[in-house]
Amino acid sequence: MTGDLQRQLGARIRELRQSRGLSQEKLAEQLGNHRTYIGAIERGERNMSVQVIEGLAEQLGVHTDDLLCSRGPHGDSE
């Protein structure tokens, strides 16, 4: 279905943000964006540029491929 990757990426960003104890406000501040923008990303409503994805990965302390690949319980891709 169209938009599935966008929604999966948003859910992965939410998961990583929460696991690091960051609020949407704090992550948005670090990226120079507004909280509502982060919320829209996490809900899969925003189509992000590569630059935004790179910035999110940097702020979350992961490689970009870690954003694009969800991990199973044993660290393997689902």
N, CA, C and O atoms as a Tripos MOL2 file, in Angstrom:
@<TRIPOS>MOLECULE
protein
  312   311    78     0     0
PROTEIN
NO_CHARGES

@<TRIPOS>ATOM
      1 N           0.8540   -1.1820    0.0000 N.3       1 MET1
      2 CA          0.0000    0.0000    0.0000 C.3       1 MET1
      3 C           0.8980    1.2440    0.0000 C.2       1 MET1
      4 O           1.9460    1.2560    0.6460 O.2       1 MET1
      5 N           0.4980    2.2480   -0.7010 N.am      2 THR2
      6 CA          1.2360    3.4920   -0.7660 C.3       2 THR2
      7 C           1.3630    4.1050    0.6220 C.2       2 THR2
      8 O           0.3840    4.2110    1.3610 O.2       2 THR2
      9 N           2.5730    4.5040    0.9620 N.am      3 GLY3
     10 CA          2.8120    5.1450    2.2470 C.3       3 GLY3
     11 C           3.2190    4.2010    3.3620 C.2       3 GLY3
     12 O           3.4810    4.6470    4.4790 O.2       3 GLY3
     13 N           3.2800    2.8900    3.0820 N.am      4 ASP4
     14 CA          3.6490    1.9410    4.1370 C.3       4 ASP4
     15 C           5.0500    2.2170    4.6800 C.2       4 ASP4
     16 O           5.2490    2.2310    5.8950 O.2       4 ASP4
     17 N           6.0150    2.4340    3.8010 N.am      5 LEU5
     18 CA          7.3780    2.7010    4.2470 C.3       5 LEU5
     19 C           7.4280    3.9790    5.0730 C.2       5 LEU5
     20 O           8.1340    4.0420    6.0800 O.2       5 LEU5
     21 N           6.6960    4.9760    4.6600 N.am      6 GLN6
     22 CA          6.6480    6.2480    5.3820 C.3       6 GLN6
     23 C           6.1200    6.0370    6.8060 C.2       6 GLN6
     24 O           6.6640    6.5920    7.7600 O.2       6 GLN6
     25 N           5.0680    5.2400    6.9450 N.am      7 ARG7
     26 CA          4.5050    4.9420    8.2690 C.3       7 ARG7
     27 C           5.4560    4.0950    9.1020 C.2       7 ARG7
     28 O           5.5990    4.3260   10.3030 O.2       7 ARG7
     29 N           6.1090    3.1170    8.4790 N.am      8 GLN8
     30 CA          7.0660    2.2750    9.1930 C.3       8 GLN8
     31 C           8.2600    3.0900    9.6820 C.2       8 GLN8
     32 O           8.7350    2.9050   10.8030 O.2       8 GLN8
     33 N           8.7320    3.9860    8.8350 N.am      9 LEU9
     34 CA          9.8440    4.8510    9.2100 C.3       9 LEU9
     35 C           9.4430    5.7550   10.3650 C.2       9 LEU9
     36 O          10.2190    5.9390   11.3030 O.2       9 LEU9
     37 N           8.2550    6.3140   10.3110 N.am     10 GLY10
     38 CA          7.7690    7.1580   11.4010 C.3      10 GLY10
     39 C           7.6670    6.4000   12.7070 C.2      10 GLY10
     40 O           8.0350    6.9190   13.7610 O.2      10 GLY10
     41 N           7.1710    5.1730   12.6460 N.am     11 ALA11
     42 CA          7.0610    4.3510   13.8540 C.3      11 ALA11
     43 C           8.4410    4.0290   14.4120 C.2      11 ALA11
     44 O           8.6350    4.0230   15.6270 O.2      11 ALA11
     45 N           9.4010    3.7620   13.5270 N.am     12 ARG12
     46 CA         10.7750    3.4750   13.9700 C.3      12 ARG12
     47 C          11.3960    4.7050   14.6240 C.2      12 ARG12
     48 O          12.0900    4.5810   15.6340 O.2      12 ARG12
     49 N          11.1600    5.8660   14.0740 N.am     13 ILE13
     50 CA         11.6790    7.1040   14.6620 C.3      13 ILE13
     51 C          11.0690    7.3120   16.0450 C.2      13 ILE13
     52 O          11.7800    7.6680   16.9840 O.2      13 ILE13
     53 N           9.7640    7.0950   16.1810 N.am     14 ARG14
     54 CA          9.1020    7.2260   17.4800 C.3      14 ARG14
     55 C           9.7210    6.2510   18.4930 C.2      14 ARG14
     56 O          10.0250    6.6200   19.6280 O.2      14 ARG14
     57 N           9.8950    5.0110   18.0570 N.am     15 GLU15
     58 CA         10.4760    3.9830   18.9290 C.3      15 GLU15
     59 C          11.8630    4.3990   19.4280 C.2      15 GLU15
     60 O          12.1550    4.3010   20.6200 O.2      15 GLU15
     61 N          12.7040    4.8580   18.5190 N.am     16 LEU16
     62 CA         14.0610    5.2640   18.8950 C.3      16 LEU16
     63 C          14.0470    6.5150   19.7790 C.2      16 LEU16
     64 O          14.7910    6.6030   20.7550 O.2      16 LEU16
     65 N          13.2010    7.4690   19.4300 N.am     17 ARG17
     66 CA         13.1090    8.7020   20.2320 C.3      17 ARG17
     67 C          12.7000    8.3760   21.6600 C.2      17 ARG17
     68 O          13.3100    8.8620   22.6120 O.2      17 ARG17
     69 N          11.6700    7.5550   21.8060 N.am     18 GLN18
     70 CA         11.1860    7.2070   23.1450 C.3      18 GLN18
     71 C          12.2100    6.3930   23.9210 C.2      18 GLN18
     72 O          12.3570    6.5790   25.1290 O.2      18 GLN18
     73 N          12.9220    5.4940   23.2480 N.am     19 SER19
     74 CA         13.9210    4.6780   23.9340 C.3      19 SER19
     75 C          15.0840    5.5210   24.4520 C.2      19 SER19
     76 O          15.8110    5.0990   25.3520 O.2      19 SER19
     77 N          15.2550    6.7050   23.8840 N.am     20 ARG20
     78 CA         16.3110    7.6170   24.3270 C.3      20 ARG20
     79 C          15.7920    8.6840   25.2990 C.2      20 ARG20
     80 O          16.5290    9.5790   25.7120 O.2      20 ARG20
     81 N          14.5230    8.5700   25.6480 N.am     21 GLY21
     82 CA         13.9390    9.4980   26.6060 C.3      21 GLY21
     83 C          13.7680   10.9080   26.0780 C.2      21 GLY21
     84 O          13.7310   11.8630   26.8540 O.2      21 GLY21
     85 N          13.6650   11.0450   24.7680 N.am     22 LEU22
     86 CA         13.4890   12.3620   24.1590 C.3      22 LEU22
     87 C          12.0110   12.6400   23.9130 C.2      22 LEU22
     88 O          11.2690   11.7600   23.4770 O.2      22 LEU22
     89 N          11.6000   13.8440   24.1890 N.am     23 SER23
     90 CA         10.2440   14.2650   23.8280 C.3      23 SER23
     91 C          10.2630   14.7180   22.3710 C.2      23 SER23
     92 O          11.3230   14.9770   21.8010 O.2      23 SER23
     93 N           9.0860   14.8090   21.7840 N.am     24 GLN24
     94 CA          9.0000   15.3660   20.4290 C.3      24 GLN24
     95 C           9.5450   16.7890   20.4210 C.2      24 GLN24
     96 O          10.2190   17.1970   19.4750 O.2      24 GLN24
     97 N           9.2530   17.5330   21.4680 N.am     25 GLU25
     98 CA          9.7210   18.9220   21.5580 C.3      25 GLU25
     99 C          11.2410   18.9890   21.5400 C.2      25 GLU25
    100 O          11.8190   19.8060   20.8230 O.2      25 GLU25
    101 N          11.8960   18.1320   22.3290 N.am     26 LYS26
    102 CA         13.3540   18.1630   22.4290 C.3      26 LYS26
    103 C          13.9930   17.7540   21.1060 C.2      26 LYS26
    104 O          14.9370   18.4000   20.6500 O.2      26 LYS26
    105 N          13.4870   16.6830   20.4810 N.am     27 LEU27
    106 CA         14.0340   16.2540   19.1960 C.3      27 LEU27
    107 C          13.8370   17.3420   18.1440 C.2      27 LEU27
    108 O          14.7440   17.6260   17.3620 O.2      27 LEU27
    109 N          12.6670   17.9420   18.1260 N.am     28 ALA28
    110 CA         12.4000   19.0190   17.1680 C.3      28 ALA28
    111 C          13.3490   20.1890   17.3870 C.2      28 ALA28
    112 O          13.8610   20.7660   16.4270 O.2      28 ALA28
    113 N          13.5810   20.5370   18.6370 N.am     29 GLU29
    114 CA         14.5000   21.6330   18.9640 C.3      29 GLU29
    115 C          15.9040   21.3220   18.4400 C.2      29 GLU29
    116 O          16.5560   22.1890   17.8580 O.2      29 GLU29
    117 N          16.3650   20.0950   18.6440 N.am     30 GLN30
    118 CA         17.6970   19.6920   18.1840 C.3      30 GLN30
    119 C          17.8190   19.7500   16.6660 C.2      30 GLN30
    120 O          18.8990   20.0060   16.1340 O.2      30 GLN30
    121 N          16.7110   19.5120   15.9730 N.am     31 LEU31
    122 CA         16.7060   19.5280   14.5100 C.3      31 LEU31
    123 C          16.3790   20.9000   13.9280 C.2      31 LEU31
    124 O          16.5150   21.1130   12.7230 O.2      31 LEU31
    125 N          15.9510   21.8240   14.7740 N.am     32 GLY32
    126 CA         15.5540   23.1400   14.2910 C.3      32 GLY32
    127 C          14.1820   23.1350   13.6480 C.2      32 GLY32
    128 O          13.9040   23.9150   12.7370 O.2      32 GLY32
    129 N          13.3200   22.2390   14.1360 N.am     33 ASN33
    130 CA         11.9570   22.1310   13.6180 C.3      33 ASN33
    131 C          10.9550   22.3180   14.7450 C.2      33 ASN33
    132 O          11.3290   22.5160   15.9010 O.2      33 ASN33
    133 N           9.6820   22.2540   14.3950 N.am     34 HIS34
    134 CA          8.6080   22.3760   15.3670 C.3      34 HIS34
    135 C           8.1260   20.9850   15.7770 C.2      34 HIS34
    136 O           8.2210   20.0370   14.9970 O.2      34 HIS34
    137 N           7.6160   20.8650   16.9870 N.am     35 ARG35
    138 CA          7.1200   19.6010   17.5240 C.3      35 ARG35
    139 C           6.0690   18.9730   16.6140 C.2      35 ARG35
    140 O           6.0280   17.7530   16.4600 O.2      35 ARG35
    141 N           5.2270   19.7980   16.0180 N.am     36 THR36
    142 CA          4.1690   19.2530   15.1660 C.3      36 THR36
    143 C           4.7470   18.5630   13.9290 C.2      36 THR36
    144 O           4.1390   17.6300   13.4040 O.2      36 THR36
    145 N           5.9090   19.0110   13.4620 N.am     37 TYR37
    146 CA          6.5830   18.3870   12.3300 C.3      37 TYR37
    147 C           7.0450   16.9790   12.7160 C.2      37 TYR37
    148 O           6.8650   16.0370   11.9440 O.2      37 TYR37
    149 N           7.6360   16.8310   13.8980 N.am     38 ILE38
    150 CA          8.0710   15.5140   14.3740 C.3      38 ILE38
    151 C           6.8660   14.5990   14.5500 C.2      38 ILE38
    152 O           6.9240   13.4250   14.1870 O.2      38 ILE38
    153 N           5.7870   15.1180   15.0980 N.am     39 GLY39
    154 CA          4.5760   14.3310   15.2600 C.3      39 GLY39
    155 C           4.0480   13.8300   13.9280 C.2      39 GLY39
    156 O           3.6310   12.6780   13.8140 O.2      39 GLY39
    157 N           4.0660   14.6920   12.9180 N.am     40 ALA40
    158 CA          3.5920   14.3050   11.5860 C.3      40 ALA40
    159 C           4.5110   13.2480   10.9630 C.2      40 ALA40
    160 O           4.0370   12.3420   10.2780 O.2      40 ALA40
    161 N           5.8090   13.3600   11.1970 N.am     41 ILE41
    162 CA          6.7490   12.3390   10.7210 C.3      41 ILE41
    163 C           6.4280   11.0050   11.3730 C.2      41 ILE41
    164 O           6.3380    9.9810   10.6950 O.2      41 ILE41
    165 N           6.2570   11.0170   12.6820 N.am     42 GLU42
    166 CA          6.0140    9.7820   13.4220 C.3      42 GLU42
    167 C           4.6860    9.1250   13.0410 C.2      42 GLU42
    168 O           4.5500    7.9050   13.1420 O.2      42 GLU42
    169 N           3.7250    9.9050   12.6140 N.am     43 ARG43
    170 CA          2.4370    9.3540   12.1730 C.3      43 ARG43
    171 C           2.4630    8.9380   10.7030 C.2      43 ARG43
    172 O           1.4800    8.4080   10.1850 O.2      43 ARG43
    173 N           3.5940    9.1820   10.0350 N.am     44 GLY44
    174 CA          3.7160    8.8180    8.6290 C.3      44 GLY44
    175 C           3.0160    9.7770    7.7010 C.2      44 GLY44
    176 O           2.6570    9.4090    6.5820 O.2      44 GLY44
    177 N           2.8160   10.9980    8.1460 N.am     45 GLU45
    178 CA          2.1030   11.9960    7.3460 C.3      45 GLU45
    179 C           3.0340   12.8910    6.5250 C.2      45 GLU45
    180 O           2.5790   13.6120    5.6370 O.2      45 GLU45
    181 N           4.3370   12.8470    6.8200 N.am     46 ARG46
    182 CA          5.2910   13.7160    6.1210 C.3      46 ARG46
    183 C           6.2410   12.8940    5.2800 C.2      46 ARG46
    184 O           6.7460   11.8620    5.7210 O.2      46 ARG46
    185 N           6.4770   13.3520    4.0790 N.am     47 ASN47
    186 CA          7.4500   12.7400    3.1870 C.3      47 ASN47
    187 C           8.7730   13.4710    3.4120 C.2      47 ASN47
    188 O           8.9170   14.6320    3.0270 O.2      47 ASN47
    189 N           9.7270   12.7970    4.0280 N.am     48 MET48
    190 CA         10.9780   13.4440    4.4270 C.3      48 MET48
    191 C          12.0260   13.4130    3.3240 C.2      48 MET48
    192 O          12.0600   12.5010    2.4980 O.2      48 MET48
    193 N          12.8720   14.4220    3.3310 N.am     49 SER49
    194 CA         14.0200   14.4360    2.4300 C.3      49 SER49
    195 C          15.1320   13.5720    3.0380 C.2      49 SER49
    196 O          15.0950   13.2140    4.2150 O.2      49 SER49
    197 N          16.1010   13.2580    2.2130 N.am     50 VAL50
    198 CA         17.2640   12.5060    2.6880 C.3      50 VAL50
    199 C          17.9800   13.3130    3.7700 C.2      50 VAL50
    200 O          18.4770   12.7320    4.7350 O.2      50 VAL50
    201 N          18.0420   14.6170    3.6340 N.am     51 GLN51
    202 CA         18.6940   15.4610    4.6330 C.3      51 GLN51
    203 C          17.9980   15.3460    5.9850 C.2      51 GLN51
    204 O          18.6700   15.2930    7.0150 O.2      51 GLN51
    205 N          16.6840   15.3080    6.0010 N.am     52 VAL52
    206 CA         15.9370   15.1770    7.2550 C.3      52 VAL52
    207 C          16.2060   13.8120    7.8740 C.2      52 VAL52
    208 O          16.4060   13.7050    9.0840 O.2      52 VAL52
    209 N          16.2110   12.7660    7.0490 N.am     53 ILE53
    210 CA         16.4830   11.4230    7.5570 C.3      53 ILE53
    211 C          17.8850   11.3580    8.1560 C.2      53 ILE53
    212 O          18.0820   10.7670    9.2180 O.2      53 ILE53
    213 N          18.8520   11.9590    7.4810 N.am     54 GLU54
    214 CA         20.2240   11.9880    8.0060 C.3      54 GLU54
    215 C          20.2840   12.7400    9.3370 C.2      54 GLU54
    216 O          20.9550   12.2970   10.2680 O.2      54 GLU54
    217 N          19.5950   13.8600    9.4280 N.am     55 GLY55
    218 CA         19.5740   14.6340   10.6640 C.3      55 GLY55
    219 C          18.9300   13.8800   11.8100 C.2      55 GLY55
    220 O          19.4170   13.9200   12.9400 O.2      55 GLY55
    221 N          17.8280   13.1870   11.5200 N.am     56 LEU56
    222 CA         17.1630   12.3860   12.5470 C.3      56 LEU56
    223 C          18.0790   11.2720   13.0340 C.2      56 LEU56
    224 O          18.1870   11.0390   14.2380 O.2      56 LEU56
    225 N          18.7360   10.5880   12.1120 N.am     57 ALA57
    226 CA         19.6560    9.5110   12.4880 C.3      57 ALA57
    227 C          20.7700   10.0490   13.3790 C.2      57 ALA57
    228 O          21.1180    9.4320   14.3860 O.2      57 ALA57
    229 N          21.3240   11.1900   13.0120 N.am     58 GLU58
    230 CA         22.4020   11.7880   13.8070 C.3      58 GLU58
    231 C          21.9190   12.1370   15.2120 C.2      58 GLU58
    232 O          22.5910   11.8160   16.1930 O.2      58 GLU58
    233 N          20.7730   12.7840   15.3200 N.am     59 GLN59
    234 CA         20.2530   13.1840   16.6260 C.3      59 GLN59
    235 C          19.8580   11.9830   17.4860 C.2      59 GLN59
    236 O          19.9280   12.0430   18.7140 O.2      59 GLN59
    237 N          19.4430   10.8960   16.8400 N.am     60 LEU60
    238 CA         19.0550    9.6920   17.5750 C.3      60 LEU60
    239 C          20.2410    8.7600   17.8190 C.2      60 LEU60
    240 O          20.1080    7.7430   18.5000 O.2      60 LEU60
    241 N          21.4070    9.1130   17.2590 N.am     61 GLY61
    242 CA         22.6220    8.3330   17.4950 C.3      61 GLY61
    243 C          22.6470    6.9850   16.8040 C.2      61 GLY61
    244 O          23.1990    6.0180   17.3300 O.2      61 GLY61
    245 N          22.0370    6.9190   15.6020 N.am     62 VAL62
    246 CA         22.0180    5.6700   14.8420 C.3      62 VAL62
    247 C          22.4430    5.9500   13.4060 C.2      62 VAL62
    248 O          22.4800    7.1000   12.9690 O.2      62 VAL62
    249 N          22.7600    4.8890   12.6840 N.am     63 HIS63
    250 CA         23.0220    5.0070   11.2560 C.3      63 HIS63
    251 C          21.6870    5.1190   10.5260 C.2      63 HIS63
    252 O          20.6600    4.6620   11.0280 O.2      63 HIS63
    253 N          21.7040    5.7180    9.3590 N.am     64 THR64
    254 CA         20.4610    5.8640    8.6070 C.3      64 THR64
    255 C          19.8130    4.5180    8.3070 C.2      64 THR64
    256 O          18.5870    4.4180    8.2760 O.2      64 THR64
    257 N          20.6180    3.4810    8.0840 N.am     65 ASP65
    258 CA         20.0220    2.1710    7.8020 C.3      65 ASP65
    259 C          19.2790    1.6180    9.0130 C.2      65 ASP65
    260 O          18.3680    0.8060    8.8590 O.2      65 ASP65
    261 N          19.6590    2.0520   10.2200 N.am     66 ASP66
    262 CA         18.9310    1.6380   11.4290 C.3      66 ASP66
    263 C          17.5480    2.2780   11.4980 C.2      66 ASP66
    264 O          16.6500    1.7380   12.1450 O.2      66 ASP66
    265 N          17.3690    3.4060   10.8500 N.am     67 LEU67
    266 CA         16.0420    4.0160   10.7760 C.3      67 LEU67
    267 C          15.1610    3.2720    9.7800 C.2      67 LEU67
    268 O          13.9620    3.0970    9.9940 O.2      67 LEU67
    269 N          15.7780    2.8420    8.6970 N.am     68 LEU68
    270 CA         15.0190    2.2400    7.6070 C.3      68 LEU68
    271 C          14.7260    0.7590    7.8060 C.2      68 LEU68
    272 O          13.8820    0.1940    7.1110 O.2      68 LEU68
    273 N          15.4150    0.1300    8.7460 N.am     69 CYS69
    274 CA         15.2360   -1.3050    8.9910 C.3      69 CYS69
    275 C          14.8000   -1.5200   10.4260 C.2      69 CYS69
    276 O          15.5300   -1.1800   11.3560 O.2      69 CYS69
    277 N          13.6150   -2.0810   10.6130 N.am     70 SER70
    278 CA         13.2080   -2.4320   11.9650 C.3      70 SER70
    279 C          13.9340   -3.7080   12.3440 C.2      70 SER70
    280 O          14.2520   -4.5300   11.4850 O.2      70 SER70
    281 N          14.1910   -3.8700   13.6160 N.am     71 ARG71
    282 CA         14.9440   -5.0210   14.0990 C.3      71 ARG71
    283 C          14.0400   -5.9740   14.8360 C.2      71 ARG71
    284 O          13.1680   -5.5640   15.6020 O.2      71 ARG71
    285 N          14.2580   -7.2520   14.5970 N.am     72 GLY72
    286 CA         13.5230   -8.2930   15.3030 C.3      72 GLY72
    287 C          14.1060   -8.4790   16.6920 C.2      72 GLY72
    288 O          15.0420   -7.7690   17.0600 O.2      72 GLY72
    289 N          13.5780   -9.4170   17.4770 N.am     73 PRO73
    290 CA         14.0310   -9.6200   18.8450 C.3      73 PRO73
    291 C          15.4780  -10.0890   18.9340 C.2      73 PRO73
    292 O          16.0810   -9.9840   20.0020 O.2      73 PRO73
    293 N          16.0550  -10.6010   17.8490 N.am     74 HIS74
    294 CA         17.4310  -11.0870   17.8760 C.3      74 HIS74
    295 C          18.3590  -10.1830   17.0740 C.2      74 HIS74
    296 O          19.4690  -10.5850   16.7240 O.2      74 HIS74
    297 N          17.9130   -8.9730   16.7830 N.am     75 GLY75
    298 CA         18.7440   -8.0180   16.0580 C.3      75 GLY75
    299 C          18.7080   -8.1810   14.5500 C.2      75 GLY75
    300 O          19.3650   -7.4240   13.8360 O.2      75 GLY75
    301 N          17.9550   -9.1540   14.0490 N.am     76 ASP76
    302 CA         17.8710   -9.3350   12.6140 C.3      76 ASP76
    303 C          16.7070   -8.5460   12.0410 C.2      76 ASP76
    304 O          15.7690   -8.2010   12.7600 O.2      76 ASP76
    305 N          16.7680   -8.2630   10.7630 N.am     77 SER77
    306 CA         15.6750   -7.5140   10.1280 C.3      77 SER77
    307 C          14.4190   -8.3450   10.1140 C.2      77 SER77
    308 O          14.4720   -9.5550    9.8930 O.2      77 SER77
    309 N          13.2900   -7.7100   10.3470 N.am     78 GLU78
    310 CA         12.0030   -8.4120   10.3170 C.3      78 GLU78
    311 C          11.5240   -8.5380    8.8950 C.2      78 GLU78
    312 O          10.4560   -9.1000    8.6510 O.2      78 GLU78
@<TRIPOS>BOND
     1     1     2 1
     2     2     3 1
     3     3     4 2
     4     3     5 am
     5     5     6 1
     6     6     7 1
     7     7     8 2
     8     7     9 am
     9     9    10 1
    10    10    11 1
    11    11    12 2
    12    11    13 am
    13    13    14 1
    14    14    15 1
    15    15    16 2
    16    15    17 am
    17    17    18 1
    18    18    19 1
    19    19    20 2
    20    19    21 am
    21    21    22 1
    22    22    23 1
    23    23    24 2
    24    23    25 am
    25    25    26 1
    26    26    27 1
    27    27    28 2
    28    27    29 am
    29    29    30 1
    30    30    31 1
    31    31    32 2
    32    31    33 am
    33    33    34 1
    34    34    35 1
    35    35    36 2
    36    35    37 am
    37    37    38 1
    38    38    39 1
    39    39    40 2
    40    39    41 am
    41    41    42 1
    42    42    43 1
    43    43    44 2
    44    43    45 am
    45    45    46 1
    46    46    47 1
    47    47    48 2
    48    47    49 am
    49    49    50 1
    50    50    51 1
    51    51    52 2
    52    51    53 am
    53    53    54 1
    54    54    55 1
    55    55    56 2
    56    55    57 am
    57    57    58 1
    58    58    59 1
    59    59    60 2
    60    59    61 am
    61    61    62 1
    62    62    63 1
    63    63    64 2
    64    63    65 am
    65    65    66 1
    66    66    67 1
    67    67    68 2
    68    67    69 am
    69    69    70 1
    70    70    71 1
    71    71    72 2
    72    71    73 am
    73    73    74 1
    74    74    75 1
    75    75    76 2
    76    75    77 am
    77    77    78 1
    78    78    79 1
    79    79    80 2
    80    79    81 am
    81    81    82 1
    82    82    83 1
    83    83    84 2
    84    83    85 am
    85    85    86 1
    86    86    87 1
    87    87    88 2
    88    87    89 am
    89    89    90 1
    90    90    91 1
    91    91    92 2
    92    91    93 am
    93    93    94 1
    94    94    95 1
    95    95    96 2
    96    95    97 am
    97    97    98 1
    98    98    99 1
    99    99   100 2
   100    99   101 am
   101   101   102 1
   102   102   103 1
   103   103   104 2
   104   103   105 am
   105   105   106 1
   106   106   107 1
   107   107   108 2
   108   107   109 am
   109   109   110 1
   110   110   111 1
   111   111   112 2
   112   111   113 am
   113   113   114 1
   114   114   115 1
   115   115   116 2
   116   115   117 am
   117   117   118 1
   118   118   119 1
   119   119   120 2
   120   119   121 am
   121   121   122 1
   122   122   123 1
   123   123   124 2
   124   123   125 am
   125   125   126 1
   126   126   127 1
   127   127   128 2
   128   127   129 am
   129   129   130 1
   130   130   131 1
   131   131   132 2
   132   131   133 am
   133   133   134 1
   134   134   135 1
   135   135   136 2
   136   135   137 am
   137   137   138 1
   138   138   139 1
   139   139   140 2
   140   139   141 am
   141   141   142 1
   142   142   143 1
   143   143   144 2
   144   143   145 am
   145   145   146 1
   146   146   147 1
   147   147   148 2
   148   147   149 am
   149   149   150 1
   150   150   151 1
   151   151   152 2
   152   151   153 am
   153   153   154 1
   154   154   155 1
   155   155   156 2
   156   155   157 am
   157   157   158 1
   158   158   159 1
   159   159   160 2
   160   159   161 am
   161   161   162 1
   162   162   163 1
   163   163   164 2
   164   163   165 am
   165   165   166 1
   166   166   167 1
   167   167   168 2
   168   167   169 am
   169   169   170 1
   170   170   171 1
   171   171   172 2
   172   171   173 am
   173   173   174 1
   174   174   175 1
   175   175   176 2
   176   175   177 am
   177   177   178 1
   178   178   179 1
   179   179   180 2
   180   179   181 am
   181   181   182 1
   182   182   183 1
   183   183   184 2
   184   183   185 am
   185   185   186 1
   186   186   187 1
   187   187   188 2
   188   187   189 am
   189   189   190 1
   190   190   191 1
   191   191   192 2
   192   191   193 am
   193   193   194 1
   194   194   195 1
   195   195   196 2
   196   195   197 am
   197   197   198 1
   198   198   199 1
   199   199   200 2
   200   199   201 am
   201   201   202 1
   202   202   203 1
   203   203   204 2
   204   203   205 am
   205   205   206 1
   206   206   207 1
   207   207   208 2
   208   207   209 am
   209   209   210 1
   210   210   211 1
   211   211   212 2
   212   211   213 am
   213   213   214 1
   214   214   215 1
   215   215   216 2
   216   215   217 am
   217   217   218 1
   218   218   219 1
   219   219   220 2
   220   219   221 am
   221   221   222 1
   222   222   223 1
   223   223   224 2
   224   223   225 am
   225   225   226 1
   226   226   227 1
   227   227   228 2
   228   227   229 am
   229   229   230 1
   230   230   231 1
   231   231   232 2
   232   231   233 am
   233   233   234 1
   234   234   235 1
   235   235   236 2
   236   235   237 am
   237   237   238 1
   238   238   239 1
   239   239   240 2
   240   239   241 am
   241   241   242 1
   242   242   243 1
   243   243   244 2
   244   243   245 am
   245   245   246 1
   246   246   247 1
   247   247   248 2
   248   247   249 am
   249   249   250 1
   250   250   251 1
   251   251   252 2
   252   251   253 am
   253   253   254 1
   254   254   255 1
   255   255   256 2
   256   255   257 am
   257   257   258 1
   258   258   259 1
   259   259   260 2
   260   259   261 am
   261   261   262 1
   262   262   263 1
   263   263   264 2
   264   263   265 am
   265   265   266 1
   266   266   267 1
   267   267   268 2
   268   267   269 am
   269   269   270 1
   270   270   271 1
   271   271   272 2
   272   271   273 am
   273   273   274 1
   274   274   275 1
   275   275   276 2
   276   275   277 am
   277   277   278 1
   278   278   279 1
   279   279   280 2
   280   279   281 am
   281   281   282 1
   282   282   283 1
   283   283   284 2
   284   283   285 am
   285   285   286 1
   286   286   287 1
   287   287   288 2
   288   287   289 am
   289   289   290 1
   290   290   291 1
   291   291   292 2
   292   291   293 am
   293   293   294 1
   294   294   295 1
   295   295   296 2
   296   295   297 am
   297   297   298 1
   298   298   299 1
   299   299   300 2
   300   299   301 am
   301   301   302 1
   302   302   303 1
   303   303   304 2
   304   303   305 am
   305   305   306 1
   306   306   307 1
   307   307   308 2
   308   307   309 am
   309   309   310 1
   310   310   311 1
   311   311   312 2
@<TRIPOS>SUBSTRUCTURE
     1 MET1         2 RESIDUE 1 A MET
     2 THR2         6 RESIDUE 1 A THR
     3 GLY3        10 RESIDUE 1 A GLY
     4 ASP4        14 RESIDUE 1 A ASP
     5 LEU5        18 RESIDUE 1 A LEU
     6 GLN6        22 RESIDUE 1 A GLN
     7 ARG7        26 RESIDUE 1 A ARG
     8 GLN8        30 RESIDUE 1 A GLN
     9 LEU9        34 RESIDUE 1 A LEU
    10 GLY10       38 RESIDUE 1 A GLY
    11 ALA11       42 RESIDUE 1 A ALA
    12 ARG12       46 RESIDUE 1 A ARG
    13 ILE13       50 RESIDUE 1 A ILE
    14 ARG14       54 RESIDUE 1 A ARG
    15 GLU15       58 RESIDUE 1 A GLU
    16 LEU16       62 RESIDUE 1 A LEU
    17 ARG17       66 RESIDUE 1 A ARG
    18 GLN18       70 RESIDUE 1 A GLN
    19 SER19       74 RESIDUE 1 A SER
    20 ARG20       78 RESIDUE 1 A ARG
    21 GLY21       82 RESIDUE 1 A GLY
    22 LEU22       86 RESIDUE 1 A LEU
    23 SER23       90 RESIDUE 1 A SER
    24 GLN24       94 RESIDUE 1 A GLN
    25 GLU25       98 RESIDUE 1 A GLU
    26 LYS26      102 RESIDUE 1 A LYS
    27 LEU27      106 RESIDUE 1 A LEU
    28 ALA28      110 RESIDUE 1 A ALA
    29 GLU29      114 RESIDUE 1 A GLU
    30 GLN30      118 RESIDUE 1 A GLN
    31 LEU31      122 RESIDUE 1 A LEU
    32 GLY32      126 RESIDUE 1 A GLY
    33 ASN33      130 RESIDUE 1 A ASN
    34 HIS34      134 RESIDUE 1 A HIS
    35 ARG35      138 RESIDUE 1 A ARG
    36 THR36      142 RESIDUE 1 A THR
    37 TYR37      146 RESIDUE 1 A TYR
    38 ILE38      150 RESIDUE 1 A ILE
    39 GLY39      154 RESIDUE 1 A GLY
    40 ALA40      158 RESIDUE 1 A ALA
    41 ILE41      162 RESIDUE 1 A ILE
    42 GLU42      166 RESIDUE 1 A GLU
    43 ARG43      170 RESIDUE 1 A ARG
    44 GLY44      174 RESIDUE 1 A GLY
    45 GLU45      178 RESIDUE 1 A GLU
    46 ARG46      182 RESIDUE 1 A ARG
    47 ASN47      186 RESIDUE 1 A ASN
    48 MET48      190 RESIDUE 1 A MET
    49 SER49      194 RESIDUE 1 A SER
    50 VAL50      198 RESIDUE 1 A VAL
    51 GLN51      202 RESIDUE 1 A GLN
    52 VAL52      206 RESIDUE 1 A VAL
    53 ILE53      210 RESIDUE 1 A ILE
    54 GLU54      214 RESIDUE 1 A GLU
    55 GLY55      218 RESIDUE 1 A GLY
    56 LEU56      222 RESIDUE 1 A LEU
    57 ALA57      226 RESIDUE 1 A ALA
    58 GLU58      230 RESIDUE 1 A GLU
    59 GLN59      234 RESIDUE 1 A GLN
    60 LEU60      238 RESIDUE 1 A LEU
    61 GLY61      242 RESIDUE 1 A GLY
    62 VAL62      246 RESIDUE 1 A VAL
    63 HIS63      250 RESIDUE 1 A HIS
    64 THR64      254 RESIDUE 1 A THR
    65 ASP65      258 RESIDUE 1 A ASP
    66 ASP66      262 RESIDUE 1 A ASP
    67 LEU67      266 RESIDUE 1 A LEU
    68 LEU68      270 RESIDUE 1 A LEU
    69 CYS69      274 RESIDUE 1 A CYS
    70 SER70      278 RESIDUE 1 A SER
    71 ARG71      282 RESIDUE 1 A ARG
    72 GLY72      286 RESIDUE 1 A GLY
    73 PRO73      290 RESIDUE 1 A PRO
    74 HIS74      294 RESIDUE 1 A HIS
    75 GLY75      298 RESIDUE 1 A GLY
    76 ASP76      302 RESIDUE 1 A ASP
    77 SER77      306 RESIDUE 1 A SER
    78 GLU78      310 RESIDUE 1 A GLU
